[in-house]
Amino acid sequence: MNYKTPLGFRDVLPKEARAREVATRTVQDLFASYGYEPIETPTLENRELMRAAGYRSSSPFKFFDAQGNLLIMRPDVTMQVARMCGSRLADEPGALRFRYTQRIFRESDEVITSDPREMTQMGVECIGEDGVEADAEVISLFMQALRVVGVQNFTLSVACVGVLRALLDCCDVPDEWKARLLKAFHASNFVELDELCGEYAAPDSPVGAISALARIRGGVEAIEDARELLAPYGIATGDLDALEATVRLLIDQGFERYVRVDFSVMSSFDYYTGMVFEAYAPGVGSPLGSGGRYDRMLSVFGPDRPAAGFAFFLEQAMFAAEQDKNAPSAERPLRIAVPKGSLNPDSIEALAAAGLDTTGLDNPGRLLVIANPGVEYVIVRPSDAPVFVALGAADCGICGKDSLLEAQSECVELVDLGFGACRFIVAEPAQAADEVAKRAQQRGYLRVATKYPHITQWFYDKCGVQVEIVQLHGNIELAPLTGLAERIVDITATGTTLRENNLVVIDEVLSSTARFIANPCAFRTNSSIRLLAGKLKAHACEMTYEPIAGASQSNPASTR
């Protein structure tokens, strides 16, 4: 009999439970001292609530009740507060201040994942007040809450969404392009951001300014850089003025050491309208929490009111506090995940060109960690690099775009390094198109063998083709030769192995080159990562690498 807890859920034993109880009480007392009243919301909500409010992140747990209604376990509390204010407190006069401590539940699409699926969310919502003072109050309360839990070493990155939206409104580009750009901006994918902006770059176009905006970071003076960026396009700077006033208030209150202006911080929630912020702690792989102003969300449920708030995870904050307590006196060197295999020589060359000491990397023997002055190298498989970086075991690293896509890890993609070029292709036996189509017609789906199930599923979903994926770990070419599958999705650099096994390329999936990636928290708390990214980009621009071999033989009709 299996007595384990479900994946992503865990028991909390007395010692930890007591610490959580003390932390919760301390934080709630802080919130109460500012006049925030306690609320509780239901564990189950209607699915349409989250859609109406603009929630897009994390798959929720879904249930059907006896009446056939689709319900979800709450993945977030803010939307519930908006629903409550619009439906039950619509006629309540004046400002409303609420605080809460509630469990939230987020499902993962992965069968095996390290992410918890149940977490304790703490936060506040300030309803009915706007302006600089209200914004500063919310941000200040967030930082105070982290400090009373015991987190002393953190960075709070703050920006405003209006600047990006104003630039997009000035761009004469398709809506589909704007959607792709917003997705890249939200993911801090600087490589894709540059590629997208390059598609519509022109001397008098604001498109190029969008890529520059994502790189503006610093103290309050960084806001002036944003103003200069907007000036040629006649964009009003009211949002920037409000942001500057808010930041100066926080500085006056003694929070200057924590606050950084960073215009790459954009939430994946669609509902933010003004300032946005996230908190990061060194050594913690994901943000501690986030918040912002969402003035138009309440209008979905009732009378419109200005609103702002934040939420953080108690477990994350307590872990960060423990990290602070146990942190060594000397700062840890920058830790870089370096790939083995074919990417290794060019990775070493690029790191050396960036001025890093790469002694021992070319011949590590059995060593898995090499410590040199100012840097530690963790030697990993390319497919594992995104995992090490996303979970904070490495601050940054190098891997192929294919590994990044397949891992589906939340890493900041900083530089296309240009080497390690290969392409993802779909292949089938030569002269087998009619037979493949016949089998697919009989079954109702294609059977595709691959080492890369996520990329394969993404490609065929885009094509609108139903597939059954057979995951293999080597000798993919055997699958169609033995009847295991009709087609394969694999990487190829020269196409030699395909030709030797009488396989032909019938579709192109994507091209892949090596990327320099970073953990989102390390990226925003360790300035050396940005400096290294700049040097690696300069080196990549100087180098000339072999193009991807093999002309495209794409036949899109073959997938349909």
C-alpha positions as CSV (number, residue, x, y, z in Angstrom):
1,M,0.0,0.0,0.0
2,N,1.3,3.5,-0.9
3,Y,1.3,5.8,2.1
4,K,3.2,8.7,0.3
5,T,1.6,12.1,-0.2
6,P,0.6,13.0,-3.8
7,L,3.3,14.5,-6.0
8,G,3.8,18.2,-5.2
9,F,2.1,18.0,-1.8
10,R,3.7,17.4,1.6
11,D,3.1,17.1,5.3
12,V,4.4,19.9,7.6
13,L,5.8,18.5,10.8
14,P,5.6,20.4,14.2
15,K,9.0,22.2,14.1
16,E,8.3,23.7,10.7
17,A,4.6,24.2,11.5
18,R,5.5,26.3,14.6
19,A,7.9,28.4,12.6
20,R,5.2,28.9,9.9
21,E,2.7,29.8,12.6
22,V,5.0,32.5,14.0
23,A,5.9,33.9,10.6
24,T,2.2,34.0,9.6
25,R,1.1,35.8,12.8
26,T,4.0,38.3,12.5
27,V,3.1,39.2,8.9
28,Q,-0.6,39.4,9.6
29,D,0.0,41.7,12.6
30,L,2.1,43.9,10.3
31,F,-0.7,44.1,7.7
32,A,-3.3,44.8,10.5
33,S,-1.3,47.7,11.7
34,Y,-1.8,49.4,8.4
35,G,-5.6,48.9,8.6
36,Y,-5.9,45.8,6.4
37,E,-8.9,43.5,7.4
38,P,-8.8,39.7,7.2
39,I,-10.7,37.9,4.5
40,E,-11.1,34.3,3.3
41,T,-12.2,33.1,-0.1
42,P,-13.5,29.7,-1.2
43,T,-11.1,26.9,-2.2
44,L,-13.1,26.2,-5.4
45,E,-14.1,28.8,-8.0
46,N,-15.8,28.9,-11.4
47,R,-13.3,28.4,-14.2
48,E,-14.7,31.5,-16.0
49,L,-13.7,33.7,-13.1
50,M,-10.0,33.3,-13.8
51,R,-10.5,33.7,-17.6
52,A,-12.6,36.8,-17.2
53,A,-10.0,38.4,-14.9
54,G,-7.1,37.7,-17.3
55,Y,-5.3,34.9,-15.4
56,R,-3.1,33.0,-17.8
57,S,-0.4,31.3,-15.7
58,S,-0.2,27.7,-14.3
59,S,-2.7,25.0,-15.0
60,P,-5.4,24.8,-12.3
61,F,-6.9,21.6,-10.8
62,K,-10.3,21.1,-12.5
63,F,-13.5,19.4,-11.2
64,F,-17.1,19.0,-12.3
65,D,-19.7,19.4,-9.6
66,A,-23.0,17.5,-9.5
67,Q,-24.6,20.2,-11.6
68,G,-22.0,19.9,-14.3
69,N,-20.2,23.2,-13.6
70,L,-16.5,23.3,-14.3
71,L,-14.7,24.3,-11.0
72,I,-11.1,24.9,-10.3
73,M,-9.1,25.0,-7.0
74,R,-7.9,28.5,-6.6
75,P,-4.5,29.2,-8.3
76,D,-4.5,32.8,-7.0
77,V,-6.4,35.0,-4.6
78,T,-6.4,38.4,-6.3
79,M,-9.1,37.5,-8.8
80,Q,-11.3,36.2,-6.0
81,V,-11.0,39.5,-4.1
82,A,-12.0,41.4,-7.3
83,R,-15.0,39.1,-7.6
84,M,-16.0,39.6,-4.0
85,C,-15.7,43.4,-4.3
86,G,-17.7,43.5,-7.5
87,S,-20.5,41.3,-6.3
88,R,-20.8,41.6,-2.5
89,L,-19.1,44.9,-1.7
90,A,-20.1,47.0,-4.7
91,D,-21.9,49.6,-2.6
92,E,-19.3,49.7,0.2
93,P,-18.1,53.3,0.4
94,G,-14.5,54.4,0.7
95,A,-11.3,52.4,0.4
96,L,-11.2,48.7,1.2
97,R,-8.0,47.1,2.6
98,F,-7.9,43.3,2.8
99,R,-5.2,40.8,4.0
100,Y,-5.2,37.1,3.7
101,T,-3.2,33.8,4.2
102,Q,-4.6,31.1,2.0
103,R,-3.5,27.9,0.3
104,I,-3.4,28.0,-3.5
105,F,-3.1,25.1,-5.9
106,R,-1.3,24.9,-9.2
107,E,-1.2,21.9,-11.4
108,S,1.8,21.1,-13.7
109,D,1.6,19.6,-17.1
110,E,4.6,17.5,-16.2
111,V,4.3,13.9,-14.9
112,I,7.5,14.5,-12.8
113,T,8.2,18.0,-11.5
114,S,10.0,19.5,-8.6
115,D,7.5,22.3,-8.3
116,P,5.1,22.2,-5.3
117,R,1.4,22.1,-6.3
118,E,0.2,23.5,-3.0
119,M,1.6,26.7,-1.5
120,T,0.7,29.3,1.2
121,Q,0.0,32.6,-0.4
122,M,0.0,35.8,1.8
123,G,-0.8,39.2,0.5
124,V,-2.9,42.4,0.6
125,E,-5.3,44.2,-1.7
126,C,-5.9,47.9,-1.5
127,I,-9.2,48.7,-3.3
128,G,-10.5,52.2,-4.0
129,E,-7.3,54.2,-3.7
130,D,-4.9,55.2,-6.4
131,G,-1.9,57.6,-6.7
132,V,1.7,57.6,-5.6
133,E,1.1,57.2,-1.9
134,A,-1.1,54.1,-2.3
135,D,1.5,52.5,-4.6
136,A,4.3,53.3,-2.2
137,E,2.3,51.9,0.7
138,V,1.7,48.6,-1.1
139,I,5.4,48.2,-2.1
140,S,6.6,49.3,1.3
141,L,4.4,46.8,3.0
142,F,5.7,44.0,0.8
143,M,9.3,44.7,1.7
144,Q,8.4,45.0,5.4
145,A,6.7,41.7,5.3
146,L,9.7,40.0,3.8
147,R,11.9,41.5,6.4
148,V,9.8,40.4,9.4
149,V,9.9,36.9,8.0
150,G,13.7,37.2,8.2
151,V,14.6,37.9,4.5
152,Q,17.2,40.7,4.7
153,N,19.0,40.2,1.4
154,F,16.7,40.7,-1.6
155,T,16.1,43.0,-4.6
156,L,12.7,44.5,-5.5
157,S,12.5,45.2,-9.2
158,V,9.9,47.8,-10.1
159,A,8.6,49.1,-13.4
160,C,5.3,50.3,-15.1
161,V,3.5,48.5,-17.9
162,G,2.2,51.7,-19.5
163,V,5.6,52.5,-21.2
164,L,5.6,49.2,-23.1
165,R,2.0,49.5,-24.1
166,A,2.5,53.1,-25.3
167,L,5.4,52.0,-27.5
168,L,3.4,49.1,-28.9
169,D,0.5,51.4,-29.7
170,C,2.9,53.6,-31.8
171,C,4.1,50.6,-33.8
172,D,2.5,49.9,-37.2
173,V,2.8,46.2,-36.9
174,P,0.4,43.2,-37.0
175,D,-1.5,42.2,-33.8
176,E,0.0,38.7,-34.0
177,W,3.5,40.2,-33.9
178,K,2.5,42.3,-30.8
179,A,1.3,39.1,-29.1
180,R,4.5,37.3,-29.8
181,L,6.6,40.3,-28.6
182,L,4.6,40.5,-25.3
183,K,5.1,36.8,-24.7
184,A,8.9,37.3,-25.3
185,F,8.9,40.3,-23.0
186,H,7.0,38.5,-20.2
187,A,9.5,35.6,-20.5
188,S,12.5,37.9,-20.5
189,N,13.6,36.2,-23.7
190,F,16.1,38.8,-25.0
191,V,17.1,36.8,-28.0
192,E,13.6,36.5,-29.3
193,L,12.9,40.1,-28.4
194,D,15.8,41.2,-30.5
195,E,14.8,39.0,-33.4
196,L,11.2,40.2,-33.4
197,C,12.3,43.9,-33.2
198,G,14.7,43.2,-36.1
199,E,11.8,42.2,-38.3
200,Y,10.3,45.7,-38.3
201,A,13.4,47.8,-37.5
202,A,13.5,51.2,-39.2
203,P,15.2,54.5,-38.3
204,D,12.0,56.3,-37.4
205,S,10.1,53.3,-35.9
206,P,9.6,52.8,-32.1
207,V,10.1,49.0,-32.6
208,G,13.8,49.2,-31.8
209,A,13.1,51.2,-28.6
210,I,11.2,48.2,-27.2
211,S,14.3,46.0,-27.2
212,A,16.2,48.9,-25.6
213,L,13.5,49.3,-22.9
214,A,13.9,45.8,-21.7
215,R,17.5,46.5,-20.9
216,I,17.0,49.6,-18.8
217,R,17.9,48.9,-15.2
218,G,19.3,50.8,-12.3
219,G,18.4,53.3,-9.6
220,V,15.9,56.1,-9.9
221,E,18.1,57.6,-12.6
222,A,17.1,54.7,-14.9
223,I,13.7,56.3,-15.3
224,E,15.3,59.3,-17.1
225,D,16.8,56.8,-19.5
226,A,13.3,55.6,-20.3
227,R,12.1,59.2,-20.8
228,E,14.8,59.8,-23.3
229,L,13.8,56.6,-25.1
230,L,10.2,57.8,-25.4
231,A,11.0,61.4,-26.4
232,P,11.4,60.9,-30.2
233,Y,7.9,59.4,-30.4
234,G,6.0,62.0,-28.5
235,I,4.8,59.5,-25.9
236,A,3.4,61.0,-22.7
237,T,5.5,60.3,-19.6
238,G,2.8,60.4,-16.9
239,D,3.4,56.7,-16.0
240,L,7.1,57.4,-15.6
241,D,6.5,60.5,-13.5
242,A,4.3,58.4,-11.2
243,L,6.9,55.6,-11.0
244,E,9.7,58.1,-10.2
245,A,7.6,59.7,-7.5
246,T,6.8,56.3,-6.0
247,V,10.5,55.2,-6.0
248,R,11.5,58.5,-4.4
249,L,9.0,58.0,-1.6
250,L,10.4,54.5,-1.0
251,I,13.9,55.9,-0.9
252,D,12.8,58.5,1.6
253,Q,11.4,55.7,3.7
254,G,14.8,53.9,3.8
255,F,14.3,51.3,1.2
256,E,16.9,52.5,-1.3
257,R,19.1,49.4,-0.8
258,Y,16.3,47.1,-2.0
259,V,14.7,48.9,-4.9
260,R,15.8,48.7,-8.5
261,V,14.1,50.1,-11.5
262,D,14.0,47.3,-14.1
263,F,11.8,47.5,-17.2
264,S,12.3,43.8,-18.1
265,V,9.9,43.0,-15.2
266,M,6.5,42.3,-16.8
267,S,4.0,39.9,-15.3
268,S,2.3,37.2,-17.4
269,F,-1.0,38.4,-15.9
270,D,-2.9,40.5,-18.3
271,Y,-4.7,42.6,-15.7
272,Y,-1.9,45.0,-14.5
273,T,-2.3,48.6,-15.6
274,G,0.3,50.6,-13.7
275,M,3.3,49.9,-11.6
276,V,4.5,46.2,-11.3
277,F,7.1,44.7,-9.1
278,E,8.8,41.4,-8.2
279,A,11.1,40.4,-5.3
280,Y,14.2,38.2,-5.8
281,A,16.6,36.7,-3.3
282,P,20.1,35.4,-4.1
283,G,20.2,31.6,-4.0
284,V,16.4,31.2,-4.4
285,G,15.6,29.9,-7.9
286,S,12.2,31.7,-8.4
287,P,10.7,35.1,-7.4
288,L,9.6,35.5,-3.8
289,G,6.4,37.3,-4.8
290,S,5.0,40.0,-7.0
291,G,2.4,42.7,-7.3
292,G,1.2,45.8,-9.0
293,R,-1.7,48.1,-9.9
294,Y,-4.8,46.6,-11.6
295,D,-7.2,49.4,-11.9
296,R,-9.6,47.9,-14.5
297,M,-10.0,44.4,-13.2
298,L,-12.9,45.1,-10.8
299,S,-15.0,46.4,-13.8
300,V,-15.2,42.8,-15.0
301,F,-17.3,42.0,-11.9
302,G,-19.0,45.2,-11.0
303,P,-18.3,48.9,-10.5
304,D,-14.8,49.9,-11.5
305,R,-12.4,50.9,-8.7
306,P,-8.6,51.5,-8.6
307,A,-6.8,48.6,-7.0
308,A,-3.3,47.5,-6.1
309,G,-1.8,44.6,-4.2
310,F,0.8,41.9,-3.9
311,A,1.2,38.3,-2.9
312,F,4.1,36.1,-1.9
313,F,4.6,32.5,-0.9
314,L,5.4,31.9,2.7
315,E,7.5,28.8,1.9
316,Q,9.7,30.8,-0.5
317,A,10.1,33.6,2.0
318,M,11.1,31.3,4.8
319,F,13.5,29.4,2.6
320,A,15.1,32.8,1.6
321,A,15.4,33.7,5.3
322,E,17.1,30.4,6.0
323,Q,19.5,31.0,3.1
324,D,20.3,34.5,4.6
325,K,20.9,32.9,8.0
326,N,23.3,30.2,6.7
327,A,25.0,32.4,4.0
328,P,28.8,32.3,4.2
329,S,30.6,35.6,4.9
330,A,32.2,35.6,1.5
331,E,29.9,35.9,-1.6
332,R,29.7,32.8,-3.7
333,P,31.5,33.0,-7.0
334,L,29.4,33.2,-10.2
335,R,28.4,29.6,-11.0
336,I,28.1,28.7,-14.7
337,A,26.7,25.4,-16.1
338,V,29.0,24.4,-18.9
339,P,27.8,21.7,-21.4
340,K,29.7,18.5,-22.2
341,G,29.9,17.1,-25.7
342,S,29.9,19.0,-29.0
343,L,29.1,22.4,-27.4
344,N,31.9,22.2,-25.0
345,P,34.9,23.5,-27.1
346,D,33.1,26.6,-28.4
347,S,31.6,27.2,-24.9
348,I,35.1,27.3,-23.4
349,E,36.3,29.6,-26.2
350,A,33.5,32.0,-25.7
351,L,33.9,32.1,-21.9
352,A,37.7,32.7,-22.3
353,A,37.0,35.5,-24.8
354,A,34.7,37.1,-22.2
355,G,37.7,37.3,-19.8
356,L,36.9,34.3,-17.5
357,D,39.6,31.9,-16.2
358,T,38.8,28.6,-18.0
359,T,41.7,26.7,-16.6
360,G,40.9,23.0,-16.4
361,L,37.7,23.1,-18.4
362,D,39.2,21.6,-21.5
363,N,40.4,18.5,-19.5
364,P,38.4,18.1,-16.3
365,G,39.0,14.4,-15.9
366,R,36.4,13.1,-13.5
367,L,35.8,16.5,-11.9
368,L,32.2,17.8,-12.1
369,V,32.9,21.2,-10.5
370,I,35.9,23.3,-11.3
371,A,36.6,26.3,-9.1
372,N,38.7,29.1,-10.6
373,P,39.2,32.7,-9.3
374,G,35.8,34.4,-9.3
375,V,33.9,31.6,-11.0
376,E,32.7,28.0,-10.6
377,Y,32.0,25.8,-13.5
378,V,29.4,23.0,-13.2
379,I,30.0,20.5,-16.0
380,V,26.6,19.1,-17.1
381,R,24.9,17.4,-20.1
382,P,23.5,20.1,-22.4
383,S,19.9,18.9,-21.8
384,D,20.4,19.3,-18.0
385,A,21.8,22.9,-18.1
386,P,18.3,24.5,-18.2
387,V,17.3,22.5,-15.1
388,F,20.4,23.4,-13.1
389,V,19.9,27.1,-14.0
390,A,16.1,27.3,-13.5
391,L,16.3,25.7,-10.1
392,G,19.2,28.0,-9.0
393,A,21.9,25.3,-8.7
394,A,23.8,27.4,-11.3
395,D,23.4,31.2,-11.8
396,C,23.7,30.9,-15.6
397,G,24.8,28.5,-18.3
398,I,25.1,27.5,-21.9
399,C,22.9,25.0,-23.8
400,G,21.3,24.5,-27.2
401,K,18.0,26.1,-28.0
402,D,16.6,22.6,-28.3
403,S,17.5,21.7,-24.7
404,L,15.9,25.0,-23.6
405,L,12.6,24.3,-25.4
406,E,12.5,20.6,-24.3
407,A,13.2,21.4,-20.7
408,Q,10.4,24.1,-20.6
409,S,12.3,25.7,-17.7
410,E,11.8,29.3,-16.7
411,C,15.2,30.7,-17.7
412,V,16.1,34.1,-19.0
413,E,17.4,33.7,-22.5
414,L,20.2,36.3,-23.0
415,V,22.4,35.7,-26.0
416,D,22.4,33.6,-29.1
417,L,26.0,32.4,-29.1
418,G,25.8,31.3,-32.8
419,F,27.7,28.0,-32.5
420,G,26.3,24.5,-32.2
421,A,24.0,25.0,-35.2
422,C,21.6,22.2,-36.0
423,R,18.0,21.8,-37.1
424,F,15.0,19.9,-36.0
425,I,13.4,18.0,-38.8
426,V,10.6,15.5,-39.5
427,A,11.8,12.5,-41.5
428,E,10.3,9.3,-42.9
429,P,11.4,6.5,-45.1
430,A,12.0,7.5,-48.7
431,Q,9.1,6.8,-51.1
432,A,6.9,6.1,-48.1
433,A,4.6,9.1,-48.2
434,D,1.6,7.2,-49.5
435,E,2.0,4.4,-47.0
436,V,2.4,6.8,-44.1
437,A,-0.8,8.7,-45.2
438,K,-2.7,5.4,-45.4
439,R,-1.7,4.3,-41.9
440,A,-2.5,7.7,-40.5
441,Q,-5.9,7.5,-42.2
442,Q,-6.6,4.1,-40.7
443,R,-5.5,4.9,-37.2
444,G,-6.6,8.6,-37.1
445,Y,-3.2,9.7,-35.9
446,L,0.5,9.6,-36.8
447,R,3.0,7.7,-34.6
448,V,6.2,9.7,-34.2
449,A,9.4,8.7,-32.5
450,T,11.6,11.3,-30.9
451,K,13.9,12.2,-28.0
452,Y,12.1,15.5,-27.8
453,P,8.4,14.9,-26.9
454,H,7.7,18.5,-25.9
455,I,9.1,20.0,-29.1
456,T,7.4,17.3,-31.2
457,Q,4.0,17.9,-29.5
458,W,4.4,21.7,-30.0
459,F,5.1,21.3,-33.7
460,Y,2.2,18.9,-34.4
461,D,-0.2,21.0,-32.3
462,K,0.8,24.0,-34.5
463,C,0.1,21.9,-37.6
464,G,-3.2,20.6,-36.3
465,V,-2.2,17.0,-36.6
466,Q,-3.0,14.3,-34.0
467,V,0.0,12.3,-33.0
468,E,1.1,9.5,-30.7
469,I,4.6,10.2,-29.5
470,V,7.0,7.4,-28.8
471,Q,9.9,8.7,-26.7
472,L,13.2,7.0,-27.3
473,H,16.7,7.9,-26.0
474,G,18.9,6.7,-28.9
475,N,18.9,5.4,-32.5
476,I,15.8,7.3,-33.4
477,E,16.3,6.3,-37.0
478,L,15.4,2.7,-36.1
479,A,11.8,3.5,-35.4
480,P,10.5,3.9,-38.9
481,L,12.8,1.1,-40.2
482,T,11.3,-1.4,-37.8
483,G,7.6,-0.2,-38.0
484,L,7.7,1.3,-34.5
485,A,6.7,4.7,-35.9
486,E,5.9,6.3,-39.2
487,R,8.1,9.3,-38.7
488,I,10.8,10.7,-36.5
489,V,11.5,14.2,-35.1
490,D,15.2,14.6,-34.5
491,I,18.1,17.0,-34.8
492,T,20.5,16.9,-37.7
493,A,23.6,18.9,-38.6
494,T,24.6,17.3,-41.9
495,G,21.9,14.8,-42.7
496,T,24.4,12.0,-43.2
497,T,22.8,9.5,-40.8
498,L,19.4,10.1,-42.4
499,R,20.7,9.4,-45.9
500,E,22.6,6.3,-44.8
501,N,19.3,4.9,-43.4
502,N,17.2,5.8,-46.4
503,L,15.3,8.5,-44.5
504,V,14.3,11.8,-46.1
505,V,13.4,15.2,-44.5
506,I,9.8,16.1,-45.1
507,D,9.4,19.1,-42.8
508,E,11.4,21.6,-40.8
509,V,10.5,22.1,-37.1
510,L,13.0,24.7,-36.0
511,S,16.7,25.7,-36.0
512,S,18.8,25.6,-32.9
513,T,22.0,27.2,-31.8
514,A,23.7,27.6,-28.4
515,R,22.2,30.1,-26.0
516,F,23.5,31.8,-22.9
517,I,20.8,31.6,-20.2
518,A,20.4,32.7,-16.6
519,N,18.3,32.1,-13.6
520,P,15.7,35.0,-13.4
521,C,16.6,35.7,-9.8
522,A,20.3,35.6,-10.3
523,F,19.9,37.8,-13.4
524,R,18.3,40.5,-11.4
525,T,20.5,40.2,-8.3
526,N,23.9,39.6,-9.8
527,S,25.2,42.4,-12.0
528,S,28.1,40.2,-13.3
529,I,25.6,38.1,-15.3
530,R,24.6,41.2,-17.4
531,L,28.3,42.1,-17.9
532,L,29.1,38.6,-19.0
533,A,26.1,38.5,-21.4
534,G,27.4,41.7,-23.0
535,K,30.9,40.3,-23.5
536,L,29.5,37.0,-24.9
537,K,27.3,38.8,-27.3
538,A,30.2,40.9,-28.5
539,H,32.2,37.7,-29.1
540,A,29.4,36.1,-30.9
541,C,29.1,39.1,-33.3
542,E,32.8,38.7,-34.1
543,M,32.7,35.0,-34.8
544,T,31.7,33.3,-38.1
545,Y,30.2,29.9,-37.5
546,E,29.3,27.3,-40.1
547,P,25.7,27.6,-41.2
548,I,23.2,24.8,-40.6
549,A,23.9,22.2,-43.3
550,G,21.3,20.9,-45.6
551,A,18.8,23.0,-47.6
552,S,15.2,22.8,-46.5
553,Q,13.1,20.2,-48.1
554,S,10.0,21.3,-46.2
555,N,6.7,20.1,-47.5
556,P,4.1,21.5,-45.1
557,A,1.3,19.6,-46.8
558,S,2.8,16.3,-45.7
559,T,1.9,17.0,-42.1
560,R,-1.8,17.6,-42.8
